[in-house]
Amino acid sequence: MEFHTPVCAFVCMSKMRVCVIVRVFVLLLATTEGLPPSALTVHVCDEVSVLRGQDAILGCSFTHPKQDRYVDNIMLSWIGRTETNPPFFQCTVKNDSSATLADCLGLSGFLLAGNLRQGNASLRISAVQVKDEGVYFCNVKLEKGGSQKKKLMLNVQVRPAILSLSMVTSSSSAPNRLQCVAEGLPLPNITWLSAYGQPLATALAAHVKTSFAHWYLNSSIPYERQEELTCRVENALGRAEGTYRPANTLRDLGLVCGGVAVALLMLATWGFVVHRQKIRARNCNAQIQQNDQRQNCCLQSSDGPAGGAIELQTVYATVVLPDASEGVPCTKSKHAHTHQEQDILYSTVKFQ
């Protein structure tokens, strides 16, 4: 026994060395060649709700321990309805900061909403329609690190709306029916209201027929009397109403609208006449002012000759005092302030 003990110890030490070497080799292989499949983890939003016509973001992300040192390809694929279907959207990118953008190929209206190098594999759906509702699968695959797939649900919501409200004529002895066609998701509740805004009586409401197809609903009610009825639909997103008015109601409404239109026309005509009278009075006042200004100009221009020279005339007169019998005539003379010879005016002034 003592002879074989060193041999056994040597064998055991050799096995330990081999185990250590194998473990180191596995770690080096995982670092340089790839990652174990369990290292990749994909996260999604289990359920996404969006209004019809808006853009939807299907959130999907992934992580792995060596994400900063991983330099191989990252492959993304989105699958619709069932996971066995072929992908409708695919992207591939090399996890290198110097590489180009992700190379994506897919149907129109679908775009990559995230950065695969940062672990974001979200998908954008433009102008979502009801037909886009359903199950989607986000599948992420690392070239040397396995793959993982997660499922999420897209719910498309539709605000309630009245699509039509019309009379359906019956070809048999059955009464005509008033039909209301509406839409909404979640499917809305429908209520028939009287002209006073109250729900119909139980006896009449019992004859209401309603059917559903996808996000549409069709409801009808017997319509025998000429009365006003309202169809109301509502869900968690809102409410919509449509009112059916019989022929006489429409005629009365037309008469009221016509009377209002005539009154407005008369008011507009009266306003136009008043406006014209004001303009005419303003024009008359302006013309009178212009005439006054012209007369003032004529008076100012007649005060002296052109050129601004002032012409003076000397008037000679003979003053007759009570004792004098008649004036003595004077001869002509020149005025000191004038440049040309002027005639002398003779006048006789009598004092009383």
C-alpha positions, 0 to 999 in steps of 0.5 A: 500500500505504501508503494502505490500511494505516491502513484495515486496522489500523482494520478489525482493531481493530474485529474485536477489539473485536467479539470482546471484546464477544461474549465479555463478552456470553456471560459475562454471559448465563451469569451472569444467564440460566443455565449451560452444560450441561457445568457440571452434574455428577451423582454417584451410588453405583454399587451399594447393598446393604441387608437386606430390611425395612430402609430403603435410601438411594440416594445422589445428589448434584450440583454446578455452578460457580454453585450459590451464585448460581443462583436458578432451579428445580432439578428431580429425577426418579427412574426405575426399571428402564430410563431410558425409563420414566416417573419414579416420583418427582419433586421441584421446588424454587427455589434460594432460601433464602426459598423453601418446601420441595421439592414432591415427588410419587411412589409410597408408600414413596419419600421425598426423603432430602436437600436439593436446595438443598445439592446432595443428591438422594438417595432413601429407600426404606422397608422394602425388599423383594426386588421393589425390587431393580434399576436406578435412574436419578437425573436432575437438571435445572437450569431454565437449566443443562442436565440429567444422568442417572446409573445405580445398582444396588440389591441386596436381601439376604435372610438364609437361612431354612427355610420348610418341612420336610415329607414328600411322599408319592409316589402311585407306587412311588417312595419318599417324599421329604423336602422342604426349602423355604428362602430367601436372597439371595445364593442359599444353599448347601443341605446334608443332614445325618444324625442325627450332624450329618455330611453324607449319604453320596455315594450318597444325596446323589446323589439330592438334587434342588434347584431355584431360583426367584428367592430361593427354593430347593427341595431333596428327598431320598428318605426310606425309613428312619425316621431323623432328617435335617437341612436346612441352608442358608447364605450370607454373611449366616448359616446356618439349619437345620431337623430332621425327626424321625420318629414314634418320635423324636417319641414318645420326645421326648414321653415325656421331656418328660412325665417332666420335667413330672411331676417338676417337678409333684411338686417344686412339690407338695412345696415347697407342703406344706413352705411350708404347714407352715412357715406353720402352725408360725409361726401356732402360735408366734404364738398361744402368744406371745399367750396368754402375754401375756394371762396376764401381763396378768391377773397384773399387773391382780390386784395392786391395785385399779383406779386405781393405789391400793395397798390395805394390810391389817394382820394381827394375830396372837397369838403363843403362846410355849412357856409360854403356853397360848393367845392373847389376842384383840385388838380391831379397829383402823383402818390409817393408810394406808387410806381405809376401815375394814378387818376385822382378821384373827386368827391363831395362830402356834406356834413349835416 
